[in-house]
């Protein structure tokens, strides 16, 4: 007991402090790590130094997306009310992703096309919503500081989503090293988006947020 008490007293206050990161920011950070790591490893995958199964990569991507859909109702095409239908859609997406991970080769073409559509279509839809629907970007750009960072981060991530979606649907249009660079930029874009969103949330609490 004495040892346990001493160990607790030696724990840094910073480690004991509860994080104020929102669940959305955490998911964005996970996406950033996923894309950055994939981009870095793709250089070694390209040379044949690392084994690689595209189905597992696509499947893991779908599983991460499903978490976002089920927990927050946020789909690649925009926010939806977290209804039972949306939750069921997220669970089905997770199941497809799991099957692709567990049994590589069983859903090769379907998961590649699905991921490509989600990236390209979702990125295009969100980009249009940012600049056309409701005028979010128009309002945010009028406020100097963090909201402009958020606008730039969103636009960059959405644009790269479209590009990588096209690369996924038409894999021959880029080389592996070029795709790796795009994935690294995509991962960095997610980190920038997470930083911007977290700081905007701190400045504008949910009750009085920018939306």
C-alpha positions, 0 to 999 in steps of 0.5 A: 500500500505504501509503495502504491501511494508513493507511485501515485504521488510520483505521477506527473500532474500533467499525466493525471489531468483529463484531456479536453480532446473531443472524440471527433479530434481523436478520430481525425488524429487516428486518420492522420496517423493511418495516412501518414504511416501508410504513406511512409511504408508505401516506399518500402512496399513499392520496393518489395521490402514489406509485404502488403495486402491492399484489402486489409488497408481498405478494410481498416479504413472502412472500420475507422470510418464506421466508428465515426458514422456510428458514434457521431453520425458523421459520414464521408458525405456530411453530417446526418442525424444519428438515427438507427438507419445511420447506425446500421449503415455504419455497422454494415460498413465495419463488417465489410471492412472486417471481412476484407481484413480477415479474408484478403482477396474475398472483396478486393474489387468491391472494397477498392471501389467503395473506398474510392467512391467514399474518398472522391465523392465524399471529398467533393461533397464536403468541399462544395458544402464548405464553400456553397452550402450555408456559406461556412467558408464565407463566414469563417474567412471574415474572422481572422485567426483560427477560423481561417486556419480551419477553413484552409485545413478543411479545404486541403483535406477535402481536396486531397480526399478527391485526389486520393479517391481518383487514385484509388479508383484509377490506380494507374494514374500515379506511381507508388512513390507519388501516391506515398507523397500524397498520403503523407500530405494527407496525413499532415493535413489531418493533423492540421485539421485536428489542431485547428478544430481543437483550438476553435472548439476551445475558443468557441464552445459547442453552445456558441461554436462557429456553426 
